[in-house]
Amino acid sequence: MKDKIYKYLTIFFYLVSLFILLFCIRARIHSNIYLSTDVRLILLLLVCIFIYMGGYILVKKLNFTKKILKINLVIYFLIYVITISTLTLFDEIFGRQGFVIIDWDKELLDMYLKTSFNIVPFHTIKLFINGYLNGIVTLKDFTINVVGNLCAFMPFAIFLPLMFKPMNKYLNFLFAMVLIVIVIEVLQFVTMSGSLDIDDLILNVFGASIIYFITRIKFINKFIHKIFLFE
């Protein structure tokens, strides 16, 4: 009897997560359904929670193989990658244009290079810090551009080492992070959906590195493995 209840609960959790995910996709496709960035992130978090609960029951209560948890982990990772790609390339709220063919001309390029291109380390970070301290930059803009860039790629520090063994070596992880961020920055430049800024690279990689070293602490690493039921 208990097994039947657990099976129904598992089906329920996976179906709810699928329904929410499909709703998010539909809202993304159809402009008549508006979801703010915060609401979308909350809904995607709920998707991950319901998937986790379904996987937990399968492994702990119905004695399924732990491979189901690795499949769940891949799903979490894909949801995160899609979310971060949307925020950095497609989200209209942040002025993103996505993969739009840009009619490049000298005037447009000059304007972009003046306003959205920076290869001087810490130049943009200093501008935002000084702007915020002097009351020119709002707390919201400071949070999005500095704190947001610092935190946005932190989940990679959890996902990559769990999914790929070579990523448990910091140099491999660092190389992967630098490559990932550079690809996104170049795509933002090519599509003019955001700025190409070395400070974004610094903040993104530094934030991910902080979490990487925190998760290397033995009891935290053990706790993460317990959360994902790998132990």
N, C-alpha and C positions, 0 to 999 in steps of 0.2 A: 504493500500500500504506500509506504513511504517513498519507494523508488518511483512510483507513478507520479506522486506529487512533485518530486524533484525533477522528473522529466518534463512535466507540464510547466514548472517554473522556468526551467532552462529554455524551453520553446518560447515562453512568454517574454523572457528577457531579450533573447535574440531578435524576436519579432519587433519588440518595441524599439530596440536600437536600430533595426533596419528601417522602420517607419520614420523615425526622427531623421536618419541620414537621408532618406529619399525626400523628405520634406525640405531639408536644407538645400539639397541639389535642385529641387523644383523652385525654391525661392531664389536661388542663384540664377536660374535660367529665365524665369518669368519676372519681368520688371514690376509687375503689378503686386507682387508679394515683397514687402520690404522687411528686412531683418537687419537691425543694427549689428555692428561688429561684436559688441558685448553679448547680444542675444545669440548670435551664431556660435561664439566660443562656448557659451554655457550649454547650448544644445549639443555641440560636438563632445563636450566633456561628459554630458549625460549618456551619449552613445557609448563612450569608452567605459563608463561605470556599469551600464547594463551588460555590455559584452563581458566585462570582467566578472560580474556576478554569475552570468551563464557559465563561463569557463570554470569558475570556482566550484560550482555545484557539480559539473561534469567530472572534475578531477577528485574533489574531496568527498563527495557524496555518492557518486555513481561509478567511481574507480576507473574513469577513462584515462588513457595514456596522457602524459604531460605534454605530448606534442601539440595538443589542442591549445595549450597556453602559449606556445611559440607562434602558432597561427594567430592567436589573439594579439600577441606583441607586434606582429607584422601589420595587422589591421590598425593598431594604435599608431604605429609609425607612419603608415600611409595617410591616415587622417591628419596627423601633425604636418607631414610634408605638404599635403594639399592645402592645409590652412595657412602655413607660412608662405607658400607660393602665392596664394590668393592675396594675403595681406601685403606682400612685397611687389606684386605685379598687376593684380586685377582689381583691387578694392577701390571703388570710386570714392569712398569716404576719405581716403588718403590721397586722392588725386591720381590714382593709377589708371593707365590706359590699356594695359595688357598688351597682347601681341598685335598691335595696330601698325599697319604699314605707314611709316612716317615719310612725309614729303620733305626730304632733307633739302635745305638750301643754306647758303652761307650765313644769312641773317639769323635763321632759326638756330643753327649750330653755335654761332657766336653767343647768342642769348643763353643757350643751355650751358655752355662752358663758363660763362660769367656767373650764373646763378645756381647751377646744380652739379658742378664738377670741382673736385678738390683732391689734390694729391699731397697736400702738406699735412703731415701727421699732427693731430690734436688741434688743428685750426678751427674746425667746426665745433668741437667739444668746448673749446675756450669761448667761442662766440656765444654758445647757448648758456654756459655757466655765468659769464659776465652779463649777458642779457637778462638772465633770471635774477641775478643779484641786484641789478640796476632797475628792475621792474619793467624792462622792455619786453621780455619773453614771459609768457604766462606759465603757470605751473603745469597746465595740461600739455602745452607744446614742449616744455622741458622734459616732462615724463615720457611723452611719445618718442621724441627724437634722441634722448640720451638714455634714460632708464629702459625704454622700450627696446632699443638696439642692444643694450647690455643683456636683457633677459630673453629676447626672442629666440636665440639659438641654444639656450641652456638645455632644453630637452635632448638635443643631440648627444650630450654627455652621458645620458642614461641609456638611450636607445642603441647607439652605435656599439659600445662595449658589450651590451647584452646580446646583440644580434651577430656581431662579427668579432671573432677572437683576436685578430690582429689589432683591433682598435683598443685593446687593453694595454697597448704600449703607447705612451703619450705622443711620441714623435709621429706615429702613424695617424693617431687621432688629430693631432695638430695639422698635419698635411691635408687630411680629409676636410677639416673645417675650413681651412684657408681656401681650398679648391671650391668647396660648396659656396662660400660667401662671394668669391670672385666671380663665379658663374652667375649668381643672382645680380651682382653689381653690374656686370657687363650687359646682362639682359635688360636691366633697368635703363642703362645708357642707350642701348640699341633701340629700344621701344619708347624711350623718353617717358617711362612710367615712374621714374624716381631719380634720385641723384646718384651719381657715381662718386663715392666719397671714401677715401682711405680710412677716415674715422669710423665709418660704419664697419669696415673690416676689423679695425682694432677693437671696437666695442663688442661686436658679435663673437669674435674669437676669444677675447678676454673673458666674456661672460660664460661661454661654454667651457673654458679652461678652469674657471673657478669651480663650477659644479663637478667637472671631471675629477679634480683633486679632492674635493669634498667626498665624492663617492668612492674614492680610493681608501678612505679611512675604514678600517676593518669592520667595525660594528655597523657603520652606515651601509657599506657594501653588502653585508650579510642581511641587513634589514630590507634592502632593495630586492635581493634575491627571494626573500621570504614573501614580500608583497606580490611579486610575480609568480610565487609558488614554484620557484626553480630549485628550492631546497626542501 
